[in-house]
Amino acid sequence: MKNIKVIAFDADDTLWVNEPYFREAEDKFCELVKDYLPKEEANQELFKTEINNLPLYGYGVKGFTLSMIEAIMNITDKKGPLHLVEGALAIGREILGKPIELLENVEKTLKSLNGDYRLVMATKGDLLDQERKLLKSGLARHFHHIEIMSNKNKEDFQKLIRHLDCAPDEFLMVGNSLRSDILPVLQAGGSAVYVPYHITWEHEKIDHHIEHDNFHQVDTINEIIPLLKGEDCLSRN
């Protein structure tokens, strides 16, 4: 990986904790509507509503909150009391107020790479929410460029690579989602390092194994450093 000049990092569950907060929110939503639907069915209804709304609302807390409200309407046949909507709004606000908890070795790794590479944060989600989290994280000073994307597909990464004025083989993406961070970058001609997180949103999972020369998997984010130095100590899956 000697050609790499730009390293892009996903944010949620790559740099800081995110998905556990949504799992907590889903549990609270199910508790909110327990008089109308069992937990598993309520969770399925919420997930289905979220997926249907992605083209309209995109990713992030605001879209999640609107999906909770819509799911309440579906579950109660539009006859549910107003306090259910108030409860959904409170759940959404609670996520927005969560502290930013950096994952292990993140800041140390960014400091180590800064100066040798152009570092980029490339994440998807709600603009205001991601800007807020970046500010609270204290990591903004490490990044040459911030890209908050409405989606992450091959075309989105091709556009980003052109904007950064680098060749595809000079671009490396580091993230925790095979669907959003890894596959589209490989399709765009770049390299990708998968750093699994212990919780993954169902929508981000894929049902097949990745075999690609430019794909690597590590256990922790700091393990990308020996990879960039050409040390053969990482798994390639």
Accessible surface in RSA format (square Angstrom, percent):
REM  Atomic radii and reference values for relative SASA: ProtOr
REM  Chains: A
REM  Algorithm: Lee & Richards
REM  Probe-radius: 1.40
REM  Slices: 20
REM RES _ NUM      All-atoms   Total-Side   Main-Chain    Non-polar    All polar
REM                ABS   REL    ABS   REL    ABS   REL    ABS   REL    ABS   REL
RES MET A   1    59.82  31.0  16.42  10.9  43.40 103.3  27.64  23.5  32.18  42.6
RES LYS A   2   191.43  93.4 156.02  95.7  35.40  84.3 104.30  93.9  87.13  92.8
RES ASN A   3    91.67  63.2  85.30  82.4   6.37  15.3  14.72  35.4  76.96  74.4
RES ILE A   4    11.09   6.3   2.37   1.8   8.72  21.0   2.37   1.7   8.72  23.7
RES LYS A   5   119.21  58.2 114.00  69.9   5.21  12.4  70.32  63.3  48.89  52.1
RES VAL A   6     0.04   0.0   0.04   0.0   0.00   0.0   0.04   0.0   0.00   0.0
RES ILE A   7     0.00   0.0   0.00   0.0   0.00   0.0   0.00   0.0   0.00   0.0
RES ALA A   8     0.00   0.0   0.00   0.0   0.00   0.0   0.00   0.0   0.00   0.0
RES PHE A   9     0.00   0.0   0.00   0.0   0.00   0.0   0.00   0.0   0.00   0.0
RES ASP A  10     9.89   6.9   9.89   9.8   0.00   0.0   0.12   0.3   9.77   9.7
RES ALA A  11     0.00   0.0   0.00   0.0   0.00   0.0   0.00   0.0   0.00   0.0
RES ASP A  12    27.21  19.1  24.74  24.6   2.47   5.8  10.71  25.2  16.50  16.5
RES ASP A  13     9.16   6.4   6.89   6.9   2.27   5.4   0.00   0.0   9.16   9.1
RES THR A  14     4.15   3.0   0.09   0.1   4.07   9.7   1.18   1.6   2.97   4.5
RES LEU A  15     0.00   0.0   0.00   0.0   0.00   0.0   0.00   0.0   0.00   0.0
RES TRP A  16     0.00   0.0   0.00   0.0   0.00   0.0   0.00   0.0   0.00   0.0
RES VAL A  17    14.33   9.4  12.63  11.4   1.70   4.1  12.63  11.0   1.70   4.6
RES ASN A  18    17.50  12.1  17.45  16.9   0.05   0.1   0.05   0.1  17.45  16.9
RES GLU A  19    14.02   8.1  14.02  10.6   0.00   0.0   1.00   1.9  13.02  10.6
RES PRO A  20    24.43  17.8  22.97  20.9   1.46   5.3  23.77  19.6   0.66   4.1
RES TYR A  21    29.02  13.5  27.85  15.8   1.17   3.1  23.76  17.9   5.26   6.5
RES PHE A  22    26.87  13.4  26.87  16.6   0.00   0.0  26.87  16.3   0.00   0.0
RES ARG A  23    84.16  35.3  83.21  42.4   0.95   2.3  29.69  40.6  54.47  33.0
RES GLU A  24    75.16  43.1  72.01  54.5   3.15   7.5  34.81  67.3  40.34  32.9
RES ALA A  25     3.14   2.9   1.29   2.0   1.85   4.2   2.90   4.1   0.25   0.7
RES GLU A  26    18.77  10.8  18.72  14.2   0.05   0.1   1.42   2.7  17.36  14.2
RES ASP A  27    69.70  48.8  64.44  64.1   5.26  12.4  19.35  45.5  50.35  50.2
RES LYS A  28    84.17  41.1  78.23  48.0   5.94  14.1  63.22  56.9  20.95  22.3
RES PHE A  29     0.00   0.0   0.00   0.0   0.00   0.0   0.00   0.0   0.00   0.0
RES CYS A  30     3.75   2.8   2.21   2.5   1.54   3.6   2.29   5.8   1.46   1.6
RES GLU A  31   100.09  57.5  92.83  70.2   7.26  17.3  47.29  91.5  52.80  43.1
RES LEU A  32    44.49  24.8  28.01  20.0  16.48  41.4  33.66  23.6  10.83  29.1
RES VAL A  33     0.00   0.0   0.00   0.0   0.00   0.0   0.00   0.0   0.00   0.0
RES LYS A  34   125.32  61.1 105.04  64.5  20.28  48.3  63.57  57.2  61.75  65.8
RES ASP A  35   128.52  90.0  91.18  90.8  37.33  88.3  28.17  66.3 100.34 100.1
RES TYR A  36    95.81  44.7  66.10  37.6  29.71  77.3  52.52  39.5  43.29  53.4
RES LEU A  37    42.80  23.8  40.24  28.8   2.56   6.4  41.90  29.4   0.90   2.4
RES PRO A  38    81.91  59.7  70.38  64.2  11.53  41.9  81.29  67.1   0.62   3.9
RES LYS A  39   120.73  58.9 112.00  68.7   8.73  20.8  70.29  63.3  50.44  53.7
RES GLU A  40   123.88  71.1 116.39  88.1   7.49  17.8  46.34  89.6  77.53  63.3
RES GLU A  41    85.88  49.3  82.43  62.4   3.44   8.2  27.29  52.8  58.59  47.8
RES ALA A  42     0.00   0.0   0.00   0.0   0.00   0.0   0.00   0.0   0.00   0.0
RES ASN A  43    48.98  33.8  47.98  46.4   1.00   2.4   7.46  17.9  41.52  40.1
RES GLN A  44   104.19  58.3  97.10  71.0   7.09  16.9  41.60  88.6  62.59  47.5
RES GLU A  45    29.00  16.6  26.24  19.8   2.76   6.6   5.94  11.5  23.05  18.8
RES LEU A  46     0.64   0.4   0.64   0.5   0.00   0.0   0.64   0.5   0.00   0.0
RES PHE A  47    65.60  32.8  65.31  40.5   0.29   0.8  65.37  39.6   0.23   0.7
RES LYS A  48   111.65  54.5 107.64  66.0   4.01   9.6  66.57  59.9  45.08  48.0
RES THR A  49     3.63   2.6   1.82   1.8   1.81   4.3   2.54   3.4   1.09   1.6
RES GLU A  50    19.01  10.9  16.66  12.6   2.35   5.6   4.43   8.6  14.58  11.9
RES ILE A  51    51.85  29.5  46.49  34.6   5.36  12.9  46.49  33.5   5.36  14.5
RES ASN A  52   101.98  70.3  77.68  75.1  24.30  58.5  25.15  60.5  76.84  74.3
RES ASN A  53    14.06   9.7  13.66  13.2   0.41   1.0   1.92   4.6  12.14  11.7
RES LEU A  54    28.24  15.7  20.93  15.0   7.30  18.4  21.89  15.4   6.35  17.1
RES PRO A  55   125.70  91.6  80.38  73.3  45.32 164.7  93.97  77.6  31.73 197.2
RES LEU A  56   133.99  74.6 104.53  74.8  29.46  74.1 107.89  75.8  26.11  70.3
RES TYR A  57    82.76  38.6  51.76  29.5  31.00  80.7  30.56  23.0  52.20  64.4
RES GLY A  58    22.47  27.7   0.00   N/A  22.47  27.7  16.12  44.2   6.35  14.2
RES TYR A  59    37.89  17.7  28.13  16.0   9.76  25.4  20.50  15.4  17.40  21.4
RES GLY A  60    23.27  28.7   0.00   N/A  23.27  28.7  10.99  30.2  12.28  27.5
RES VAL A  61     3.92   2.6   3.92   3.5   0.00   0.0   3.92   3.4   0.00   0.0
RES LYS A  62    98.71  48.2  94.70  58.1   4.02   9.6  74.51  67.1  24.21  25.8
RES GLY A  63     7.29   9.0   0.00   N/A   7.29   9.0   3.97  10.9   3.32   7.4
RES PHE A  64     6.47   3.2   2.88   1.8   3.59   9.3   4.39   2.7   2.08   6.0
RES THR A  65    14.97  10.7  14.97  15.2   0.00   0.0  12.79  17.2   2.18   3.3
RES LEU A  66    80.82  45.0  77.44  55.4   3.39   8.5  77.44  54.4   3.39   9.1
RES SER A  67     1.80   1.5   1.80   2.4   0.00   0.0   0.00   0.0   1.80   2.5
RES MET A  68     0.00   0.0   0.00   0.0   0.00   0.0   0.00   0.0   0.00   0.0
RES ILE A  69    32.76  18.6  32.76  24.4   0.00   0.0  32.76  23.6   0.00   0.0
RES GLU A  70    63.63  36.5  62.74  47.5   0.89   2.1  22.07  42.7  41.56  33.9
RES ALA A  71     0.00   0.0   0.00   0.0   0.00   0.0   0.00   0.0   0.00   0.0
RES ILE A  72     3.90   2.2   3.90   2.9   0.00   0.0   3.90   2.8   0.00   0.0
RES MET A  73    78.07  40.4  77.19  51.1   0.89   2.1  59.35  50.5  18.72  24.8
RES ASN A  74    76.48  52.7  50.16  48.5  26.32  63.4  18.81  45.3  57.67  55.7
RES ILE A  75    27.60  15.7   0.93   0.7  26.68  64.3   7.31   5.3  20.30  55.1
RES THR A  76    10.07   7.2   0.99   1.0   9.09  21.7   3.68   4.9   6.39   9.7
RES ASP A  77    98.73  69.2  90.80  90.4   7.93  18.7  28.57  67.2  70.16  70.0
RES LYS A  78   157.59  76.9 126.32  77.5  31.26  74.4  73.22  65.9  84.37  89.9
RES LYS A  79   167.33  81.6 134.83  82.7  32.50  77.4  91.58  82.4  75.75  80.7
RES GLY A  80    27.58  34.0   0.00   N/A  27.58  34.0   1.39   3.8  26.19  58.7
RES PRO A  81    56.02  40.8  43.84  40.0  12.18  44.3  55.28  45.6   0.74   4.6
RES LEU A  82   127.85  71.2 117.10  83.8  10.75  27.0 120.14  84.4   7.71  20.7
RES HIS A  83   106.68  58.3 100.40  69.8   6.28  16.1  73.36  75.6  33.33  38.8
RES LEU A  84     2.25   1.3   2.25   1.6   0.00   0.0   2.25   1.6   0.00   0.0
RES VAL A  85    37.56  24.7  37.56  34.0   0.00   0.0  37.56  32.6   0.00   0.0
RES GLU A  86    97.24  55.8  91.97  69.6   5.27  12.5  37.84  73.2  59.40  48.5
RES GLY A  87    17.30  21.3   0.00   N/A  17.30  21.3  15.24  41.8   2.06   4.6
RES ALA A  88     0.00   0.0   0.00   0.0   0.00   0.0   0.00   0.0   0.00   0.0
RES LEU A  89    63.81  35.5  62.99  45.1   0.82   2.1  62.99  44.2   0.82   2.2
RES ALA A  90    53.96  49.6  47.83  73.8   6.13  13.9  50.17  70.7   3.79  10.0
RES ILE A  91    13.24   7.5  12.87   9.6   0.37   0.9  12.87   9.3   0.37   1.0
RES GLY A  92     1.87   2.3   0.00   N/A   1.87   2.3   1.87   5.1   0.00   0.0
RES ARG A  93   156.48  65.7 147.29  75.1   9.18  21.9  62.77  85.8  93.71  56.8
RES GLU A  94    72.13  41.4  60.57  45.8  11.55  27.5  38.16  73.8  33.96  27.7
RES ILE A  95    10.69   6.1   8.16   6.1   2.53   6.1   8.16   5.9   2.53   6.9
RES LEU A  96    56.63  31.5  53.16  38.0   3.47   8.7  53.26  37.4   3.37   9.1
RES GLY A  97    55.93  69.0   0.00   N/A  55.93  69.0  32.64  89.6  23.29  52.2
RES LYS A  98    42.57  20.8  40.79  25.0   1.78   4.2  15.53  14.0  27.04  28.8
RES PRO A  99    88.77  64.7  84.78  77.3   4.00  14.5  88.73  73.3   0.05   0.3
RES ILE A 100    32.66  18.6   4.97   3.7  27.70  66.8   4.97   3.6  27.70  75.2
RES GLU A 101   101.23  58.1  96.49  73.0   4.75  11.3  32.48  62.8  68.75  56.1
RES LEU A 102    55.37  30.8  34.29  24.5  21.08  53.0  34.29  24.1  21.08  56.7
RES LEU A 103    41.11  22.9  35.12  25.1   5.99  15.1  36.79  25.8   4.32  11.6
RES GLU A 104   136.25  78.2 114.93  86.9  21.32  50.8  50.10  96.9  86.15  70.3
RES ASN A 105    43.56  30.0  29.28  28.3  14.28  34.4   5.30  12.8  38.26  37.0
RES VAL A 106     0.89   0.6   0.26   0.2   0.63   1.5   0.26   0.2   0.63   1.7
RES GLU A 107    51.56  29.6  48.65  36.8   2.91   6.9  15.93  30.8  35.62  29.1
RES LYS A 108   148.54  72.5 140.93  86.5   7.61  18.1  90.37  81.3  58.17  62.0
RES THR A 109     0.16   0.1   0.00   0.0   0.15   0.4   0.15   0.2   0.00   0.0
RES LEU A 110     0.00   0.0   0.00   0.0   0.00   0.0   0.00   0.0   0.00   0.0
RES LYS A 111   121.96  59.5 103.89  63.7  18.07  43.0  54.64  49.2  67.32  71.7
RES SER A 112    58.26  49.2  32.96  44.0  25.30  58.3  24.32  51.8  33.94  47.5
RES LEU A 113     6.25   3.5   6.04   4.3   0.21   0.5   6.25   4.4   0.00   0.0
RES ASN A 114    63.03  43.5  45.23  43.7  17.80  42.9  13.43  32.3  49.59  47.9
RES GLY A 115    75.86  93.5   0.00   N/A  75.86  93.5  41.23 113.1  34.63  77.6
RES ASP A 116   113.06  79.2  82.91  82.5  30.15  71.3  18.27  43.0  94.78  94.5
RES TYR A 117    47.45  22.2  36.39  20.7  11.05  28.8  19.00  14.3  28.45  35.1
RES ARG A 118    78.70  33.0  74.69  38.1   4.01   9.6  41.34  56.5  37.36  22.6
RES LEU A 119     1.49   0.8   0.00   0.0   1.49   3.8   0.00   0.0   1.49   4.0
RES VAL A 120     0.03   0.0   0.03   0.0   0.00   0.0   0.03   0.0   0.00   0.0
RES MET A 121     0.00   0.0   0.00   0.0   0.00   0.0   0.00   0.0   0.00   0.0
RES ALA A 122     0.00   0.0   0.00   0.0   0.00   0.0   0.00   0.0   0.00   0.0
RES THR A 123     1.55   1.1   1.55   1.6   0.00   0.0   0.00   0.0   1.55   2.3
RES LYS A 124    25.37  12.4  21.27  13.1   4.10   9.8  19.64  17.7   5.72   6.1
RES GLY A 125    15.60  19.2   0.00   N/A  15.60  19.2   3.87  10.6  11.74  26.3
RES ASP A 126    30.54  21.4  23.08  23.0   7.45  17.6   9.54  22.5  20.99  20.9
RES LEU A 127    99.50  55.4  95.44  68.3   4.06  10.2  95.44  67.0   4.06  10.9
RES LEU A 128   114.42  63.7 109.81  78.6   4.61  11.6 110.09  77.3   4.33  11.6
RES ASP A 129     8.63   6.0   5.49   5.5   3.14   7.4   3.95   9.3   4.68   4.7
RES GLN A 130     2.58   1.4   2.58   1.9   0.00   0.0   2.08   4.4   0.50   0.4
RES GLU A 131    82.72  47.5  76.88  58.2   5.84  13.9  28.07  54.3  54.65  44.6
RES ARG A 132    62.16  26.1  56.12  28.6   6.03  14.4  57.35  78.4   4.81   2.9
RES LYS A 133    14.01   6.8  14.01   8.6   0.00   0.0   8.04   7.2   5.97   6.4
RES LEU A 134    13.47   7.5  13.41   9.6   0.06   0.2  13.41   9.4   0.06   0.2
RES LEU A 135   144.96  80.7 129.87  92.9  15.08  37.9 132.42  93.0  12.53  33.7
RES LYS A 136   103.79  50.6  69.78  42.8  34.02  81.0  58.68  52.8  45.11  48.1
RES SER A 137    14.43  12.2   0.00   0.0  14.43  33.2   2.14   4.6  12.29  17.2
RES GLY A 138    34.80  42.9   0.00   N/A  34.80  42.9  33.38  91.6   1.41   3.2
RES LEU A 139     0.03   0.0   0.03   0.0   0.00   0.0   0.03   0.0   0.00   0.0
RES ALA A 140    47.83  44.0  39.83  61.5   8.00  18.2  39.96  56.3   7.87  20.9
RES ARG A 141   157.75  66.2 117.22  59.8  40.53  96.5  80.05 109.4  77.70  47.1
RES HIS A 142    12.08   6.6   9.19   6.4   2.89   7.4   6.45   6.6   5.63   6.5
RES PHE A 143    21.58  10.8   0.00   0.0  21.58  56.2   1.27   0.8  20.31  58.1
RES HIS A 144   114.73  62.7  78.72  54.7  36.00  92.1  55.41  57.1  59.32  69.0
RES HIS A 145    40.65  22.2  35.64  24.8   5.01  12.8  22.90  23.6  17.75  20.7
RES ILE A 146    59.03  33.6  39.81  29.7  19.23  46.3  39.81  28.7  19.23  52.2
RES GLU A 147    47.08  27.0  45.79  34.6   1.29   3.1   2.99   5.8  44.09  36.0
RES ILE A 148    38.49  21.9   7.95   5.9  30.54  73.6   7.95   5.7  30.54  82.9
RES MET A 149    15.72   8.1   9.61   6.4   6.12  14.6  15.72  13.4   0.00   0.0
RES SER A 150    94.90  80.2  76.99 102.7  17.92  41.3  52.18 111.1  42.72  59.9
RES ASN A 151    63.76  44.0  63.31  61.2   0.45   1.1  13.10  31.5  50.65  49.0
RES LYS A 152    10.92   5.3   1.86   1.1   9.06  21.6   0.06   0.1  10.86  11.6
RES ASN A 153    58.29  40.2  56.37  54.5   1.93   4.6  26.19  63.0  32.11  31.0
RES LYS A 154    78.10  38.1  76.68  47.0   1.43   3.4  21.87  19.7  56.23  59.9
RES GLU A 155   109.20  62.7 104.79  79.3   4.41  10.5  60.22 116.5  48.97  40.0
RES ASP A 156    40.02  28.0  35.79  35.6   4.23  10.0   3.89   9.2  36.13  36.0
RES PHE A 157     0.00   0.0   0.00   0.0   0.00   0.0   0.00   0.0   0.00   0.0
RES GLN A 158    57.53  32.2  55.22  40.4   2.31   5.5  12.36  26.3  45.17  34.3
RES LYS A 159   136.77  66.7 135.79  83.3   0.98   2.3  78.14  70.3  58.63  62.4
RES LEU A 160     2.70   1.5   0.81   0.6   1.89   4.8   2.44   1.7   0.26   0.7
RES ILE A 161     5.07   2.9   5.07   3.8   0.00   0.0   5.07   3.7   0.00   0.0
RES ARG A 162   166.63  70.0 146.05  74.4  20.58  49.0  77.02 105.3  89.61  54.3
RES HIS A 163   121.97  66.7  93.07  64.7  28.90  73.9  67.47  69.5  54.50  63.4
RES LEU A 164     5.86   3.3   3.20   2.3   2.66   6.7   5.50   3.9   0.35   0.9
RES ASP A 165   129.93  91.0 109.35 108.8  20.59  48.7  29.56  69.6 100.37 100.1
RES CYS A 166    16.26  12.3   0.99   1.1  15.28  35.9   7.69  19.5   8.58   9.2
RES ALA A 167    43.20  39.7  34.27  52.9   8.92  20.3  40.00  56.3   3.20   8.5
RES PRO A 168    58.80  42.9  58.80  53.6   0.00   0.0  58.80  48.5   0.00   0.0
RES ASP A 169    78.13  54.7  71.62  71.3   6.51  15.4  34.30  80.7  43.83  43.7
RES GLU A 170    31.90  18.3  31.90  24.1   0.00   0.0   2.47   4.8  29.42  24.0
RES PHE A 171     0.00   0.0   0.00   0.0   0.00   0.0   0.00   0.0   0.00   0.0
RES LEU A 172     0.01   0.0   0.01   0.0   0.00   0.0   0.01   0.0   0.00   0.0
RES MET A 173     0.00   0.0   0.00   0.0   0.00   0.0   0.00   0.0   0.00   0.0
RES VAL A 174     0.00   0.0   0.00   0.0   0.00   0.0   0.00   0.0   0.00   0.0
RES GLY A 175     0.00   0.0   0.00   N/A   0.00   0.0   0.00   0.0   0.00   0.0
RES ASN A 176    13.23   9.1  12.25  11.8   0.98   2.4   0.00   0.0  13.23  12.8
RES SER A 177     7.81   6.6   7.32   9.8   0.49   1.1   7.81  16.6   0.00   0.0
RES LEU A 178    36.35  20.2  34.50  24.7   1.84   4.6  34.50  24.2   1.84   5.0
RES ARG A 179   104.44  43.9  97.76  49.8   6.68  15.9  21.56  29.5  82.88  50.2
RES SER A 180     4.73   4.0   4.46   6.0   0.27   0.6   2.12   4.5   2.61   3.7
RES ASP A 181     1.30   0.9   1.30   1.3   0.00   0.0   0.00   0.0   1.30   1.3
RES ILE A 182     0.00   0.0   0.00   0.0   0.00   0.0   0.00   0.0   0.00   0.0
RES LEU A 183    35.70  19.9  35.67  25.5   0.03   0.1  35.67  25.0   0.03   0.1
RES PRO A 184     5.73   4.2   5.73   5.2   0.00   0.0   5.73   4.7   0.00   0.0
RES VAL A 185     0.00   0.0   0.00   0.0   0.00   0.0   0.00   0.0   0.00   0.0
RES LEU A 186    13.75   7.7   5.69   4.1   8.06  20.3   6.01   4.2   7.74  20.8
RES GLN A 187   109.08  61.0  83.55  61.1  25.53  60.8  37.43  79.7  71.65  54.3
RES ALA A 188     8.12   7.5   0.00   0.0   8.12  18.5   1.09   1.5   7.04  18.6
RES GLY A 189    35.42  43.7   0.00   N/A  35.42  43.7  28.74  78.9   6.68  15.0
RES GLY A 190     0.23   0.3   0.00   N/A   0.23   0.3   0.13   0.4   0.10   0.2
RES SER A 191    10.83   9.1  10.83  14.4   0.00   0.0   0.37   0.8  10.45  14.6
RES ALA A 192     0.13   0.1   0.00   0.0   0.13   0.3   0.00   0.0   0.13   0.3
RES VAL A 193     0.08   0.1   0.08   0.1   0.00   0.0   0.08   0.1   0.00   0.0
RES TYR A 194    30.50  14.2  30.50  17.4   0.00   0.0   8.04   6.0  22.46  27.7
RES VAL A 195    14.16   9.3  13.54  12.3   0.63   1.5  13.54  11.8   0.63   1.7
RES PRO A 196    49.94  36.4  33.52  30.6  16.42  59.7  33.52  27.7  16.42 102.1
RES TYR A 197    30.13  14.1  17.98  10.2  12.15  31.6  17.13  12.9  13.01  16.0
RES HIS A 198   144.73  79.1 100.54  69.9  44.20 113.1  87.45  90.1  57.28  66.7
RES ILE A 199    36.61  20.8  33.19  24.7   3.42   8.2  36.36  26.2   0.26   0.7
RES THR A 200    28.47  20.2  21.85  22.2   6.62  15.8  14.57  19.6  13.90  21.0
RES TRP A 201    38.67  15.5  36.22  17.5   2.45   5.8  34.37  18.3   4.30   7.0
RES GLU A 202   100.07  57.5  91.80  69.5   8.26  19.7  37.68  72.9  62.39  50.9
RES HIS A 203    41.60  22.7  36.82  25.6   4.77  12.2  26.88  27.7  14.72  17.1
RES GLU A 204    18.15  10.4  16.77  12.7   1.38   3.3  14.15  27.4   4.00   3.3
RES LYS A 205    96.39  47.0  86.99  53.4   9.41  22.4  51.21  46.1  45.18  48.1
RES ILE A 206    36.31  20.7   7.87   5.9  28.44  68.5  13.55   9.8  22.75  61.7
RES ASP A 207   144.63 101.3 104.55 104.1  40.09  94.8  51.92 122.2  92.72  92.5
RES HIS A 208   103.90  56.8  84.66  58.8  19.24  49.2  78.08  80.5  25.82  30.0
RES HIS A 209   124.82  68.2  99.01  68.8  25.80  66.0  72.62  74.8  52.19  60.7
RES ILE A 210    13.61   7.7   7.40   5.5   6.21  15.0  10.77   7.8   2.83   7.7
RES GLU A 211   140.46  80.6 111.29  84.2  29.16  69.4  54.35 105.1  86.11  70.3
RES HIS A 212    73.99  40.4  59.71  41.5  14.27  36.5  49.74  51.3  24.25  28.2
RES ASP A 213   112.56  78.8 103.95 103.5   8.61  20.4  24.90  58.6  87.66  87.4
RES ASN A 214    54.36  37.5  51.51  49.8   2.85   6.9   2.78   6.7  51.58  49.9
RES PHE A 215     4.58   2.3   4.58   2.8   0.00   0.0   4.58   2.8   0.00   0.0
RES HIS A 216    11.51   6.3  11.51   8.0   0.00   0.0   8.79   9.1   2.72   3.2
RES GLN A 217    45.16  25.3  44.79  32.7   0.37   0.9   1.15   2.5  44.00  33.4
RES VAL A 218     3.61   2.4   0.00   0.0   3.61   8.7   3.61   3.1   0.00   0.0
RES ASP A 219   112.90  79.1  95.37  94.9  17.53  41.5  23.60  55.5  89.29  89.1
RES THR A 220    47.84  34.0  45.10  45.7   2.74   6.5  43.82  58.9   4.02   6.1
RES ILE A 221     5.84   3.3   3.92   2.9   1.92   4.6   3.92   2.8   1.92   5.2
RES ASN A 222    49.69  34.3  46.99  45.4   2.70   6.5   4.73  11.4  44.96  43.5
RES GLU A 223    48.48  27.8  47.45  35.9   1.03   2.5  19.51  37.7  28.97  23.7
RES ILE A 224     0.00   0.0   0.00   0.0   0.00   0.0   0.00   0.0   0.00   0.0
RES ILE A 225    32.21  18.3  31.88  23.7   0.33   0.8  32.07  23.1   0.14   0.4
RES PRO A 226    26.71  19.5  26.02  23.7   0.68   2.5  26.71  22.0   0.00   0.0
RES LEU A 227    13.07   7.3  11.96   8.6   1.11   2.8  11.96   8.4   1.11   3.0
RES LEU A 228    10.82   6.0   2.05   1.5   8.77  22.1   2.08   1.5   8.74  23.5
RES LYS A 229   146.85  71.6 112.28  68.9  34.56  82.3  71.42  64.3  75.43  80.3
RES GLY A 230    51.84  63.9   0.00   N/A  51.84  63.9  22.12  60.7  29.72  66.6
RES GLU A 231    91.28  52.4  81.39  61.6   9.89  23.5  36.46  70.5  54.82  44.8
RES ASP A 232   146.45 102.6 109.30 108.8  37.14  87.8  40.73  95.8 105.72 105.4
RES CYS A 233    81.67  61.8  45.28  50.5  36.38  85.5  46.49 117.8  35.17  37.9
RES LEU A 234    27.27  15.2   4.86   3.5  22.41  56.3   8.75   6.1  18.52  49.8
RES SER A 235    55.89  47.2  41.78  55.8  14.11  32.5  43.61  92.9  12.28  17.2
RES ARG A 236   137.54  57.7 108.08  55.1  29.46  70.1  41.19  56.3  96.35  58.4
RES ASN A 237    49.02  33.8  43.84  42.4   5.17  12.5   8.96  21.6  40.06  38.7
END  Absolute sums over single chains surface
CHAIN  1 A    11793.8       9556.5       2237.4       6183.3       5610.6
END  Absolute sums over all chains
TOTAL         11793.8       9556.5       2237.4       6183.3       5610.6
